[in-house]
Amino acid sequence: MSNEFVVEKKKPNIEEGIIPSGEYLAVVYQEGKTVNVIGTYKNEAGVYGMSTFGYGLDLAKILDL
């Protein structure tokens, strides 16, 4: 994802900003409020694992539109 996609656009076109990587992104909520994003992926054994935690609030807000 480019910095422009994450920070500068108010309503981005998701298809333009995310490059296929096999990673799934999900918004994380705390007490009903958007706080972060977690990434998961399917490994060679076919099991899902966590790839990244901590994409930040800016991306979480964009994905939660």
PDBQT receptor file of N, H, CA, C and O in Angstrom, charges set to zero:
ATOM      1  N   MET A   1       0.837  -1.179   0.000  1.00  0.00    +0.000 N 
ATOM      2  CA  MET A   1       0.000   0.000   0.000  1.00  0.00    +0.000 C 
ATOM      3  C   MET A   1       0.877   1.236   0.000  1.00  0.00    +0.000 C 
ATOM      4  O   MET A   1       1.893   1.299   0.692  1.00  0.00    +0.000 OA
ATOM      5  N   SER A   2       0.478   2.188  -0.765  1.00  0.00    +0.000 N 
ATOM      6  H   SER A   2      -0.347   2.137  -1.327  1.00  0.00    +0.000 HD
ATOM      7  CA  SER A   2       1.245   3.429  -0.792  1.00  0.00    +0.000 C 
ATOM      8  C   SER A   2       0.832   4.329   0.369  1.00  0.00    +0.000 C 
ATOM      9  O   SER A   2      -0.271   4.206   0.901  1.00  0.00    +0.000 OA
ATOM     10  N   ASN A   3       1.721   5.225   0.752  1.00  0.00    +0.000 N 
ATOM     11  H   ASN A   3       2.617   5.325   0.320  1.00  0.00    +0.000 HD
ATOM     12  CA  ASN A   3       1.419   6.179   1.811  1.00  0.00    +0.000 C 
ATOM     13  C   ASN A   3       0.230   7.047   1.422  1.00  0.00    +0.000 C 
ATOM     14  O   ASN A   3      -0.596   7.389   2.268  1.00  0.00    +0.000 OA
ATOM     15  N   GLU A   4       0.141   7.405   0.132  1.00  0.00    +0.000 N 
ATOM     16  H   GLU A   4       0.812   7.127  -0.555  1.00  0.00    +0.000 HD
ATOM     17  CA  GLU A   4      -0.972   8.229  -0.333  1.00  0.00    +0.000 C 
ATOM     18  C   GLU A   4      -2.306   7.514  -0.123  1.00  0.00    +0.000 C 
ATOM     19  O   GLU A   4      -3.296   8.130   0.274  1.00  0.00    +0.000 OA
ATOM     20  N   PHE A   5      -2.321   6.213  -0.391  1.00  0.00    +0.000 N 
ATOM     21  H   PHE A   5      -1.517   5.712  -0.713  1.00  0.00    +0.000 HD
ATOM     22  CA  PHE A   5      -3.546   5.433  -0.210  1.00  0.00    +0.000 C 
ATOM     23  C   PHE A   5      -3.970   5.417   1.252  1.00  0.00    +0.000 C 
ATOM     24  O   PHE A   5      -5.146   5.597   1.566  1.00  0.00    +0.000 OA
ATOM     25  N   VAL A   6      -3.011   5.201   2.139  1.00  0.00    +0.000 N 
ATOM     26  H   VAL A   6      -2.055   5.055   1.883  1.00  0.00    +0.000 HD
ATOM     27  CA  VAL A   6      -3.331   5.060   3.557  1.00  0.00    +0.000 C 
ATOM     28  C   VAL A   6      -3.684   6.388   4.207  1.00  0.00    +0.000 C 
ATOM     29  O   VAL A   6      -4.619   6.449   5.005  1.00  0.00    +0.000 OA
ATOM     30  N   VAL A   7      -2.956   7.455   3.884  1.00  0.00    +0.000 N 
ATOM     31  H   VAL A   7      -2.196   7.405   3.236  1.00  0.00    +0.000 HD
ATOM     32  CA  VAL A   7      -3.080   8.698   4.631  1.00  0.00    +0.000 C 
ATOM     33  C   VAL A   7      -3.895   9.775   3.921  1.00  0.00    +0.000 C 
ATOM     34  O   VAL A   7      -4.696  10.452   4.564  1.00  0.00    +0.000 OA
ATOM     35  N   GLU A   8      -3.716   9.948   2.633  1.00  0.00    +0.000 N 
ATOM     36  H   GLU A   8      -3.065   9.398   2.110  1.00  0.00    +0.000 HD
ATOM     37  CA  GLU A   8      -4.227  11.138   1.976  1.00  0.00    +0.000 C 
ATOM     38  C   GLU A   8      -5.650  11.037   1.429  1.00  0.00    +0.000 C 
ATOM     39  O   GLU A   8      -6.320  12.062   1.308  1.00  0.00    +0.000 OA
ATOM     40  N   LYS A   9      -6.128   9.858   1.100  1.00  0.00    +0.000 N 
ATOM     41  H   LYS A   9      -5.583   9.025   1.198  1.00  0.00    +0.000 HD
ATOM     42  CA  LYS A   9      -7.448   9.742   0.485  1.00  0.00    +0.000 C 
ATOM     43  C   LYS A   9      -8.535   9.584   1.544  1.00  0.00    +0.000 C 
ATOM     44  O   LYS A   9      -8.361   8.852   2.519  1.00  0.00    +0.000 OA
ATOM     45  N   LYS A  10      -9.636  10.261   1.350  1.00  0.00    +0.000 N 
ATOM     46  H   LYS A  10      -9.778  10.856   0.558  1.00  0.00    +0.000 HD
ATOM     47  CA  LYS A  10     -10.759  10.162   2.285  1.00  0.00    +0.000 C 
ATOM     48  C   LYS A  10     -11.587   8.908   2.014  1.00  0.00    +0.000 C 
ATOM     49  O   LYS A  10     -11.973   8.210   2.951  1.00  0.00    +0.000 OA
ATOM     50  N   LYS A  11     -11.864   8.616   0.742  1.00  0.00    +0.000 N 
ATOM     51  H   LYS A  11     -11.551   9.183  -0.019  1.00  0.00    +0.000 HD
ATOM     52  CA  LYS A  11     -12.610   7.424   0.363  1.00  0.00    +0.000 C 
ATOM     53  C   LYS A  11     -11.877   6.759  -0.800  1.00  0.00    +0.000 C 
ATOM     54  O   LYS A  11     -12.252   6.933  -1.960  1.00  0.00    +0.000 OA
ATOM     55  N   PRO A  12     -10.833   6.000  -0.482  1.00  0.00    +0.000 N 
ATOM     56  CA  PRO A  12     -10.010   5.429  -1.547  1.00  0.00    +0.000 C 
ATOM     57  C   PRO A  12     -10.710   4.271  -2.253  1.00  0.00    +0.000 C 
ATOM     58  O   PRO A  12     -11.621   3.648  -1.708  1.00  0.00    +0.000 OA
ATOM     59  N   ASN A  13     -10.269   4.003  -3.460  1.00  0.00    +0.000 N 
ATOM     60  H   ASN A  13      -9.530   4.510  -3.903  1.00  0.00    +0.000 HD
ATOM     61  CA  ASN A  13     -10.706   2.826  -4.186  1.00  0.00    +0.000 C 
ATOM     62  C   ASN A  13      -9.810   1.691  -3.717  1.00  0.00    +0.000 C 
ATOM     63  O   ASN A  13      -8.633   1.643  -4.072  1.00  0.00    +0.000 OA
ATOM     64  N   ILE A  14     -10.357   0.777  -2.923  1.00  0.00    +0.000 N 
ATOM     65  H   ILE A  14     -11.314   0.816  -2.635  1.00  0.00    +0.000 HD
ATOM     66  CA  ILE A  14      -9.581  -0.306  -2.331  1.00  0.00    +0.000 C 
ATOM     67  C   ILE A  14      -8.829  -1.094  -3.410  1.00  0.00    +0.000 C 
ATOM     68  O   ILE A  14      -7.686  -1.500  -3.198  1.00  0.00    +0.000 OA
ATOM     69  N   GLU A  15      -9.467  -1.310  -4.565  1.00  0.00    +0.000 N 
ATOM     70  H   GLU A  15     -10.395  -0.980  -4.737  1.00  0.00    +0.000 HD
ATOM     71  CA  GLU A  15      -8.847  -2.107  -5.620  1.00  0.00    +0.000 C 
ATOM     72  C   GLU A  15      -7.599  -1.442  -6.189  1.00  0.00    +0.000 C 
ATOM     73  O   GLU A  15      -6.733  -2.135  -6.724  1.00  0.00    +0.000 OA
ATOM     74  N   GLU A  16      -7.482  -0.126  -6.090  1.00  0.00    +0.000 N 
ATOM     75  H   GLU A  16      -8.185   0.436  -5.655  1.00  0.00    +0.000 HD
ATOM     76  CA  GLU A  16      -6.306   0.579  -6.598  1.00  0.00    +0.000 C 
ATOM     77  C   GLU A  16      -5.166   0.600  -5.590  1.00  0.00    +0.000 C 
ATOM     78  O   GLU A  16      -4.004   0.715  -5.981  1.00  0.00    +0.000 OA
ATOM     79  N   GLY A  17      -5.471   0.491  -4.315  1.00  0.00    +0.000 N 
ATOM     80  H   GLY A  17      -6.414   0.397  -3.998  1.00  0.00    +0.000 HD
ATOM     81  CA  GLY A  17      -4.447   0.675  -3.295  1.00  0.00    +0.000 C 
ATOM     82  C   GLY A  17      -3.865  -0.594  -2.721  1.00  0.00    +0.000 C 
ATOM     83  O   GLY A  17      -2.773  -0.568  -2.153  1.00  0.00    +0.000 OA
ATOM     84  N   ILE A  18      -4.567  -1.705  -2.855  1.00  0.00    +0.000 N 
ATOM     85  H   ILE A  18      -5.454  -1.727  -3.316  1.00  0.00    +0.000 HD
ATOM     86  CA  ILE A  18      -4.089  -2.946  -2.256  1.00  0.00    +0.000 C 
ATOM     87  C   ILE A  18      -3.621  -3.884  -3.358  1.00  0.00    +0.000 C 
ATOM     88  O   ILE A  18      -4.365  -4.175  -4.294  1.00  0.00    +0.000 OA
ATOM     89  N   ILE A  19      -2.403  -4.347  -3.243  1.00  0.00    +0.000 N 
ATOM     90  H   ILE A  19      -1.799  -4.110  -2.482  1.00  0.00    +0.000 HD
ATOM     91  CA  ILE A  19      -1.818  -5.258  -4.217  1.00  0.00    +0.000 C 
ATOM     92  C   ILE A  19      -2.056  -6.687  -3.737  1.00  0.00    +0.000 C 
ATOM     93  O   ILE A  19      -1.821  -6.981  -2.564  1.00  0.00    +0.000 OA
ATOM     94  N   PRO A  20      -2.514  -7.583  -4.610  1.00  0.00    +0.000 N 
ATOM     95  CA  PRO A  20      -2.746  -8.976  -4.190  1.00  0.00    +0.000 C 
ATOM     96  C   PRO A  20      -1.485  -9.585  -3.581  1.00  0.00    +0.000 C 
ATOM     97  O   PRO A  20      -0.422  -9.584  -4.202  1.00  0.00    +0.000 OA
ATOM     98  N   SER A  21      -1.612 -10.101  -2.371  1.00  0.00    +0.000 N 
ATOM     99  H   SER A  21      -2.475 -10.102  -1.866  1.00  0.00    +0.000 HD
ATOM    100  CA  SER A  21      -0.458 -10.692  -1.692  1.00  0.00    +0.000 C 
ATOM    101  C   SER A  21      -0.827 -11.952  -0.921  1.00  0.00    +0.000 C 
ATOM    102  O   SER A  21       0.038 -12.584  -0.315  1.00  0.00    +0.000 OA
ATOM    103  N   GLY A  22      -2.098 -12.320  -0.940  1.00  0.00    +0.000 N 
ATOM    104  H   GLY A  22      -2.801 -11.807  -1.432  1.00  0.00    +0.000 HD
ATOM    105  CA  GLY A  22      -2.523 -13.470  -0.156  1.00  0.00    +0.000 C 
ATOM    106  C   GLY A  22      -2.740 -13.127   1.302  1.00  0.00    +0.000 C 
ATOM    107  O   GLY A  22      -3.022 -14.007   2.115  1.00  0.00    +0.000 OA
ATOM    108  N   GLU A  23      -2.611 -11.856   1.639  1.00  0.00    +0.000 N 
ATOM    109  H   GLU A  23      -2.382 -11.140   0.978  1.00  0.00    +0.000 HD
ATOM    110  CA  GLU A  23      -2.807 -11.424   3.019  1.00  0.00    +0.000 C 
ATOM    111  C   GLU A  23      -4.225 -10.887   3.179  1.00  0.00    +0.000 C 
ATOM    112  O   GLU A  23      -4.756 -10.215   2.295  1.00  0.00    +0.000 OA
ATOM    113  N   TYR A  24      -4.815 -11.194   4.309  1.00  0.00    +0.000 N 
ATOM    114  H   TYR A  24      -4.384 -11.740   5.027  1.00  0.00    +0.000 HD
ATOM    115  CA  TYR A  24      -6.146 -10.698   4.628  1.00  0.00    +0.000 C 
ATOM    116  C   TYR A  24      -6.019  -9.663   5.727  1.00  0.00    +0.000 C 
ATOM    117  O   TYR A  24      -5.323  -9.890   6.717  1.00  0.00    +0.000 OA
ATOM    118  N   LEU A  25      -6.689  -8.519   5.564  1.00  0.00    +0.000 N 
ATOM    119  H   LEU A  25      -7.255  -8.335   4.760  1.00  0.00    +0.000 HD
ATOM    120  CA  LEU A  25      -6.656  -7.447   6.549  1.00  0.00    +0.000 C 
ATOM    121  C   LEU A  25      -8.002  -7.349   7.245  1.00  0.00    +0.000 C 
ATOM    122  O   LEU A  25      -9.049  -7.523   6.621  1.00  0.00    +0.000 OA
ATOM    123  N   ALA A  26      -7.967  -7.072   8.531  1.00  0.00    +0.000 N 
ATOM    124  H   ALA A  26      -7.117  -6.931   9.037  1.00  0.00    +0.000 HD
ATOM    125  CA  ALA A  26      -9.200  -6.896   9.298  1.00  0.00    +0.000 C 
ATOM    126  C   ALA A  26      -9.024  -5.762  10.293  1.00  0.00    +0.000 C 
ATOM    127  O   ALA A  26      -7.962  -5.605  10.895  1.00  0.00    +0.000 OA
ATOM    128  N   VAL A  27     -10.069  -4.981  10.455  1.00  0.00    +0.000 N 
ATOM    129  H   VAL A  27     -10.931  -5.108   9.966  1.00  0.00    +0.000 HD
ATOM    130  CA  VAL A  27     -10.067  -3.884  11.416  1.00  0.00    +0.000 C 
ATOM    131  C   VAL A  27     -10.183  -4.463  12.821  1.00  0.00    +0.000 C 
ATOM    132  O   VAL A  27     -10.937  -5.408  13.051  1.00  0.00    +0.000 OA
ATOM    133  N   VAL A  28      -9.439  -3.896  13.747  1.00  0.00    +0.000 N 
ATOM    134  H   VAL A  28      -8.826  -3.128  13.561  1.00  0.00    +0.000 HD
ATOM    135  CA  VAL A  28      -9.490  -4.293  15.155  1.00  0.00    +0.000 C 
ATOM    136  C   VAL A  28     -10.249  -3.217  15.918  1.00  0.00    +0.000 C 
ATOM    137  O   VAL A  28      -9.988  -2.024  15.760  1.00  0.00    +0.000 OA
ATOM    138  N   TYR A  29     -11.188  -3.654  16.746  1.00  0.00    +0.000 N 
ATOM    139  H   TYR A  29     -11.400  -4.623  16.874  1.00  0.00    +0.000 HD
ATOM    140  CA  TYR A  29     -11.990  -2.733  17.549  1.00  0.00    +0.000 C 
ATOM    141  C   TYR A  29     -11.676  -2.933  19.028  1.00  0.00    +0.000 C 
ATOM    142  O   TYR A  29     -11.375  -4.041  19.474  1.00  0.00    +0.000 OA
ATOM    143  N   GLN A  30     -11.754  -1.851  19.766  1.00  0.00    +0.000 N 
ATOM    144  H   GLN A  30     -11.999  -0.952  19.404  1.00  0.00    +0.000 HD
ATOM    145  CA  GLN A  30     -11.624  -1.908  21.225  1.00  0.00    +0.000 C 
ATOM    146  C   GLN A  30     -12.760  -1.100  21.801  1.00  0.00    +0.000 C 
ATOM    147  O   GLN A  30     -12.885   0.094  21.530  1.00  0.00    +0.000 OA
ATOM    148  N   GLU A  31     -13.587  -1.747  22.593  1.00  0.00    +0.000 N 
ATOM    149  H   GLU A  31     -13.486  -2.717  22.813  1.00  0.00    +0.000 HD
ATOM    150  CA  GLU A  31     -14.758  -1.112  23.189  1.00  0.00    +0.000 C 
ATOM    151  C   GLU A  31     -15.619  -0.417  22.132  1.00  0.00    +0.000 C 
ATOM    152  O   GLU A  31     -16.139   0.677  22.351  1.00  0.00    +0.000 OA
ATOM    153  N   GLY A  32     -15.756  -1.088  20.969  1.00  0.00    +0.000 N 
ATOM    154  H   GLY A  32     -15.334  -1.976  20.790  1.00  0.00    +0.000 HD
ATOM    155  CA  GLY A  32     -16.608  -0.577  19.907  1.00  0.00    +0.000 C 
ATOM    156  C   GLY A  32     -15.987   0.497  19.030  1.00  0.00    +0.000 C 
ATOM    157  O   GLY A  32     -16.647   1.015  18.129  1.00  0.00    +0.000 OA
ATOM    158  N   LYS A  33     -14.731   0.840  19.277  1.00  0.00    +0.000 N 
ATOM    159  H   LYS A  33     -14.194   0.420  20.009  1.00  0.00    +0.000 HD
ATOM    160  CA  LYS A  33     -14.063   1.884  18.491  1.00  0.00    +0.000 C 
ATOM    161  C   LYS A  33     -12.955   1.276  17.637  1.00  0.00    +0.000 C 
ATOM    162  O   LYS A  33     -12.242   0.371  18.071  1.00  0.00    +0.000 OA
ATOM    163  N   THR A  34     -12.825   1.791  16.409  1.00  0.00    +0.000 N 
ATOM    164  H   THR A  34     -13.405   2.526  16.057  1.00  0.00    +0.000 HD
ATOM    165  CA  THR A  34     -11.769   1.368  15.500  1.00  0.00    +0.000 C 
ATOM    166  C   THR A  34     -10.425   1.784  16.076  1.00  0.00    +0.000 C 
ATOM    167  O   THR A  34     -10.226   2.956  16.398  1.00  0.00    +0.000 OA
ATOM    168  N   VAL A  35      -9.485   0.824  16.211  1.00  0.00    +0.000 N 
ATOM    169  H   VAL A  35      -9.647  -0.127  15.949  1.00  0.00    +0.000 HD
ATOM    170  CA  VAL A  35      -8.190   1.166  16.807  1.00  0.00    +0.000 C 
ATOM    171  C   VAL A  35      -6.979   0.721  15.996  1.00  0.00    +0.000 C 
ATOM    172  O   VAL A  35      -5.910   1.317  16.129  1.00  0.00    +0.000 OA
ATOM    173  N   ASN A  36      -7.114  -0.321  15.150  1.00  0.00    +0.000 N 
ATOM    174  H   ASN A  36      -7.982  -0.806  15.042  1.00  0.00    +0.000 HD
ATOM    175  CA  ASN A  36      -5.933  -0.826  14.460  1.00  0.00    +0.000 C 
ATOM    176  C   ASN A  36      -6.347  -1.784  13.358  1.00  0.00    +0.000 C 
ATOM    177  O   ASN A  36      -7.535  -1.952  13.081  1.00  0.00    +0.000 OA
ATOM    178  N   VAL A  37      -5.346  -2.417  12.725  1.00  0.00    +0.000 N 
ATOM    179  H   VAL A  37      -4.382  -2.280  12.951  1.00  0.00    +0.000 HD
ATOM    180  CA  VAL A  37      -5.572  -3.410  11.675  1.00  0.00    +0.000 C 
ATOM    181  C   VAL A  37      -4.636  -4.583  11.910  1.00  0.00    +0.000 C 
ATOM    182  O   VAL A  37      -3.478  -4.404  12.288  1.00  0.00    +0.000 OA
ATOM    183  N   ILE A  38      -5.146  -5.781  11.682  1.00  0.00    +0.000 N 
ATOM    184  H   ILE A  38      -6.086  -5.927  11.374  1.00  0.00    +0.000 HD
ATOM    185  CA  ILE A  38      -4.352  -7.000  11.784  1.00  0.00    +0.000 C 
ATOM    186  C   ILE A  38      -4.311  -7.654  10.409  1.00  0.00    +0.000 C 
ATOM    187  O   ILE A  38      -5.283  -7.600   9.656  1.00  0.00    +0.000 OA
ATOM    188  N   GLY A  39      -3.181  -8.270  10.091  1.00  0.00    +0.000 N 
ATOM    189  H   GLY A  39      -2.391  -8.315  10.703  1.00  0.00    +0.000 HD
ATOM    190  CA  GLY A  39      -3.029  -8.988   8.824  1.00  0.00    +0.000 C 
ATOM    191  C   GLY A  39      -2.783 -10.460   9.085  1.00  0.00    +0.000 C 
ATOM    192  O   GLY A  39      -2.021 -10.819   9.982  1.00  0.00    +0.000 OA
ATOM    193  N   THR A  40      -3.432 -11.320   8.296  1.00  0.00    +0.000 N 
ATOM    194  H   THR A  40      -4.051 -11.028   7.567  1.00  0.00    +0.000 HD
ATOM    195  CA  THR A  40      -3.203 -12.762   8.386  1.00  0.00    +0.000 C 
ATOM    196  C   THR A  40      -2.921 -13.302   6.988  1.00  0.00    +0.000 C 
ATOM    197  O   THR A  40      -3.211 -12.642   5.990  1.00  0.00    +0.000 OA
ATOM    198  N   TYR A  41      -2.360 -14.495   6.925  1.00  0.00    +0.000 N 
ATOM    199  H   TYR A  41      -2.125 -15.031   7.735  1.00  0.00    +0.000 HD
ATOM    200  CA  TYR A  41      -2.058 -15.140   5.646  1.00  0.00    +0.000 C 
ATOM    201  C   TYR A  41      -2.157 -16.644   5.828  1.00  0.00    +0.000 C 
ATOM    202  O   TYR A  41      -2.109 -17.147   6.950  1.00  0.00    +0.000 OA
ATOM    203  N   LYS A  42      -2.295 -17.358   4.725  1.00  0.00    +0.000 N 
ATOM    204  H   LYS A  42      -2.335 -16.950   3.812  1.00  0.00    +0.000 HD
ATOM    205  CA  LYS A  42      -2.325 -18.818   4.763  1.00  0.00    +0.000 C 
ATOM    206  C   LYS A  42      -0.926 -19.317   4.416  1.00  0.00    +0.000 C 
ATOM    207  O   LYS A  42      -0.397 -19.004   3.350  1.00  0.00    +0.000 OA
ATOM    208  N   ASN A  43      -0.329 -20.096   5.323  1.00  0.00    +0.000 N 
ATOM    209  H   ASN A  43      -0.760 -20.351   6.189  1.00  0.00    +0.000 HD
ATOM    210  CA  ASN A  43       1.034 -20.579   5.081  1.00  0.00    +0.000 C 
ATOM    211  C   ASN A  43       1.039 -21.839   4.215  1.00  0.00    +0.000 C 
ATOM    212  O   ASN A  43      -0.013 -22.294   3.765  1.00  0.00    +0.000 OA
ATOM    213  N   GLU A  44       2.219 -22.396   3.985  1.00  0.00    +0.000 N 
ATOM    214  H   GLU A  44       3.074 -22.026   4.350  1.00  0.00    +0.000 HD
ATOM    215  CA  GLU A  44       2.377 -23.549   3.107  1.00  0.00    +0.000 C 
ATOM    216  C   GLU A  44       1.595 -24.772   3.594  1.00  0.00    +0.000 C 
ATOM    217  O   GLU A  44       1.190 -25.609   2.788  1.00  0.00    +0.000 OA
ATOM    218  N   ALA A  45       1.384 -24.876   4.904  1.00  0.00    +0.000 N 
ATOM    219  H   ALA A  45       1.713 -24.196   5.558  1.00  0.00    +0.000 HD
ATOM    220  CA  ALA A  45       0.644 -26.004   5.478  1.00  0.00    +0.000 C 
ATOM    221  C   ALA A  45      -0.864 -25.788   5.404  1.00  0.00    +0.000 C 
ATOM    222  O   ALA A  45      -1.639 -26.652   5.814  1.00  0.00    +0.000 OA
ATOM    223  N   GLY A  46      -1.283 -24.630   4.879  1.00  0.00    +0.000 N 
ATOM    224  H   GLY A  46      -0.654 -23.928   4.546  1.00  0.00    +0.000 HD
ATOM    225  CA  GLY A  46      -2.712 -24.337   4.782  1.00  0.00    +0.000 C 
ATOM    226  C   GLY A  46      -3.312 -23.789   6.057  1.00  0.00    +0.000 C 
ATOM    227  O   GLY A  46      -4.534 -23.721   6.193  1.00  0.00    +0.000 OA
ATOM    228  N   VAL A  47      -2.462 -23.397   6.994  1.00  0.00    +0.000 N 
ATOM    229  H   VAL A  47      -1.469 -23.452   6.883  1.00  0.00    +0.000 HD
ATOM    230  CA  VAL A  47      -2.909 -22.867   8.282  1.00  0.00    +0.000 C 
ATOM    231  C   VAL A  47      -2.756 -21.350   8.257  1.00  0.00    +0.000 C 
ATOM    232  O   VAL A  47      -1.754 -20.830   7.764  1.00  0.00    +0.000 OA
ATOM    233  N   TYR A  48      -3.753 -20.641   8.791  1.00  0.00    +0.000 N 
ATOM    234  H   TYR A  48      -4.567 -21.063   9.191  1.00  0.00    +0.000 HD
ATOM    235  CA  TYR A  48      -3.665 -19.178   8.836  1.00  0.00    +0.000 C 
ATOM    236  C   TYR A  48      -2.813 -18.735  10.018  1.00  0.00    +0.000 C 
ATOM    237  O   TYR A  48      -2.916 -19.279  11.117  1.00  0.00    +0.000 OA
ATOM    238  N   GLY A  49      -1.979 -17.751   9.772  1.00  0.00    +0.000 N 
ATOM    239  H   GLY A  49      -1.895 -17.309   8.878  1.00  0.00    +0.000 HD
ATOM    240  CA  GLY A  49      -1.138 -17.193  10.814  1.00  0.00    +0.000 C 
ATOM    241  C   GLY A  49      -1.172 -15.677  10.752  1.00  0.00    +0.000 C 
ATOM    242  O   GLY A  49      -1.593 -15.096   9.751  1.00  0.00    +0.000 OA
ATOM    243  N   MET A  50      -0.732 -15.047  11.814  1.00  0.00    +0.000 N 
ATOM    244  H   MET A  50      -0.390 -15.519  12.626  1.00  0.00    +0.000 HD
ATOM    245  CA  MET A  50      -0.700 -13.594  11.856  1.00  0.00    +0.000 C 
ATOM    246  C   MET A  50       0.544 -13.106  11.129  1.00  0.00    +0.000 C 
ATOM    247  O   MET A  50       1.653 -13.562  11.406  1.00  0.00    +0.000 OA
ATOM    248  N   SER A  51       0.356 -12.179  10.202  1.00  0.00    +0.000 N 
ATOM    249  H   SER A  51      -0.545 -11.808   9.977  1.00  0.00    +0.000 HD
ATOM    250  CA  SER A  51       1.497 -11.628   9.482  1.00  0.00    +0.000 C 
ATOM    251  C   SER A  51       1.925 -10.290  10.062  1.00  0.00    +0.000 C 
ATOM    252  O   SER A  51       3.118 -10.017  10.195  1.00  0.00    +0.000 OA
ATOM    253  N   THR A  52       0.958  -9.464  10.404  1.00  0.00    +0.000 N 
ATOM    254  H   THR A  52      -0.011  -9.686  10.296  1.00  0.00    +0.000 HD
ATOM    255  CA  THR A  52       1.270  -8.128  10.903  1.00  0.00    +0.000 C 
ATOM    256  C   THR A  52       0.176  -7.660  11.855  1.00  0.00    +0.000 C 
ATOM    257  O   THR A  52      -1.008  -7.904  11.628  1.00  0.00    +0.000 OA
ATOM    258  N   PHE A  53       0.582  -6.997  12.904  1.00  0.00    +0.000 N 
ATOM    259  H   PHE A  53       1.545  -6.798  13.089  1.00  0.00    +0.000 HD
ATOM    260  CA  PHE A  53      -0.371  -6.296  13.763  1.00  0.00    +0.000 C 
ATOM    261  C   PHE A  53       0.194  -4.904  13.963  1.00  0.00    +0.000 C 
ATOM    262  O   PHE A  53       1.357  -4.740  14.332  1.00  0.00    +0.000 OA
ATOM    263  N   GLY A  54      -0.633  -3.908  13.717  1.00  0.00    +0.000 N 
ATOM    264  H   GLY A  54      -1.578  -4.041  13.416  1.00  0.00    +0.000 HD
ATOM    265  CA  GLY A  54      -0.165  -2.557  13.952  1.00  0.00    +0.000 C 
ATOM    266  C   GLY A  54      -0.025  -1.718  12.698  1.00  0.00    +0.000 C 
ATOM    267  O   GLY A  54       0.912  -0.929  12.580  1.00  0.00    +0.000 OA
ATOM    268  N   TYR A  55      -0.936  -1.879  11.772  1.00  0.00    +0.000 N 
ATOM    269  H   TYR A  55      -1.697  -2.520  11.868  1.00  0.00    +0.000 HD
ATOM    270  CA  TYR A  55      -0.926  -1.013  10.593  1.00  0.00    +0.000 C 
ATOM    271  C   TYR A  55      -1.249   0.430  10.974  1.00  0.00    +0.000 C 
ATOM    272  O   TYR A  55      -0.855   1.362  10.273  1.00  0.00    +0.000 OA
ATOM    273  N   GLY A  56      -1.957   0.613  12.069  1.00  0.00    +0.000 N 
ATOM    274  H   GLY A  56      -2.278  -0.144  12.638  1.00  0.00    +0.000 HD
ATOM    275  CA  GLY A  56      -2.232   1.962  12.547  1.00  0.00    +0.000 C 
ATOM    276  C   GLY A  56      -3.665   2.422  12.356  1.00  0.00    +0.000 C 
ATOM    277  O   GLY A  56      -4.445   1.830  11.610  1.00  0.00    +0.000 OA
ATOM    278  N   LEU A  57      -3.977   3.487  13.051  1.00  0.00    +0.000 N 
ATOM    279  H   LEU A  57      -3.344   3.968  13.657  1.00  0.00    +0.000 HD
ATOM    280  CA  LEU A  57      -5.333   4.024  13.088  1.00  0.00    +0.000 C 
ATOM    281  C   LEU A  57      -5.777   4.605  11.751  1.00  0.00    +0.000 C 
ATOM    282  O   LEU A  57      -6.947   4.484  11.387  1.00  0.00    +0.000 OA
ATOM    283  N   ASP A  58      -4.864   5.232  11.015  1.00  0.00    +0.000 N 
ATOM    284  H   ASP A  58      -3.914   5.330  11.311  1.00  0.00    +0.000 HD
ATOM    285  CA  ASP A  58      -5.253   5.827   9.723  1.00  0.00    +0.000 C 
ATOM    286  C   ASP A  58      -5.833   4.782   8.781  1.00  0.00    +0.000 C 
ATOM    287  O   ASP A  58      -6.904   4.994   8.212  1.00  0.00    +0.000 OA
ATOM    288  N   LEU A  59      -5.147   3.660   8.607  1.00  0.00    +0.000 N 
ATOM    289  H   LEU A  59      -4.277   3.487   9.069  1.00  0.00    +0.000 HD
ATOM    290  CA  LEU A  59      -5.645   2.606   7.722  1.00  0.00    +0.000 C 
ATOM    291  C   LEU A  59      -6.906   1.984   8.307  1.00  0.00    +0.000 C 
ATOM    292  O   LEU A  59      -7.835   1.670   7.563  1.00  0.00    +0.000 OA
ATOM    293  N   ALA A  60      -6.957   1.800   9.607  1.00  0.00    +0.000 N 
ATOM    294  H   ALA A  60      -6.203   2.054  10.212  1.00  0.00    +0.000 HD
ATOM    295  CA  ALA A  60      -8.141   1.207  10.236  1.00  0.00    +0.000 C 
ATOM    296  C   ALA A  60      -9.385   2.047   9.937  1.00  0.00    +0.000 C 
ATOM    297  O   ALA A  60     -10.446   1.500   9.637  1.00  0.00    +0.000 OA
ATOM    298  N   LYS A  61      -9.258   3.342  10.016  1.00  0.00    +0.000 N 
ATOM    299  H   LYS A  61      -8.396   3.786  10.260  1.00  0.00    +0.000 HD
ATOM    300  CA  LYS A  61     -10.406   4.224   9.747  1.00  0.00    +0.000 C 
ATOM    301  C   LYS A  61     -10.830   4.130   8.283  1.00  0.00    +0.000 C 
ATOM    302  O   LYS A  61     -12.025   4.136   7.988  1.00  0.00    +0.000 OA
ATOM    303  N   ILE A  62      -9.868   4.044   7.362  1.00  0.00    +0.000 N 
ATOM    304  H   ILE A  62      -8.897   4.040   7.602  1.00  0.00    +0.000 HD
ATOM    305  CA  ILE A  62     -10.199   3.942   5.944  1.00  0.00    +0.000 C 
ATOM    306  C   ILE A  62     -10.905   2.625   5.656  1.00  0.00    +0.000 C 
ATOM    307  O   ILE A  62     -11.898   2.608   4.928  1.00  0.00    +0.000 OA
ATOM    308  N   LEU A  63     -10.420   1.535   6.207  1.00  0.00    +0.000 N 
ATOM    309  H   LEU A  63      -9.614   1.549   6.799  1.00  0.00    +0.000 HD
ATOM    310  CA  LEU A  63     -11.036   0.238   5.956  1.00  0.00    +0.000 C 
ATOM    311  C   LEU A  63     -12.389   0.084   6.619  1.00  0.00    +0.000 C 
ATOM    312  O   LEU A  63     -13.183  -0.767   6.219  1.00  0.00    +0.000 OA
ATOM    313  N   ASP A  64     -12.657   0.889   7.618  1.00  0.00    +0.000 N 
ATOM    314  H   ASP A  64     -12.011   1.580   7.943  1.00  0.00    +0.000 HD
ATOM    315  CA  ASP A  64     -13.922   0.812   8.364  1.00  0.00    +0.000 C 
ATOM    316  C   ASP A  64     -15.007   1.707   7.772  1.00  0.00    +0.000 C 
ATOM    317  O   ASP A  64     -16.040   1.916   8.409  1.00  0.00    +0.000 OA
ATOM    318  N   LEU A  65     -14.796   2.238   6.575  1.00  0.00    +0.000 N 
ATOM    319  H   LEU A  65     -13.957   2.068   6.058  1.00  0.00    +0.000 HD
ATOM    320  CA  LEU A  65     -15.812   3.114   5.947  1.00  0.00    +0.000 C 
ATOM    321  C   LEU A  65     -17.071   2.361   5.652  1.00  0.00    +0.000 C 
ATOM    322  O   LEU A  65     -18.026   2.934   5.128  1.00  0.00    +0.000 OA
TER     323      LEU A  65
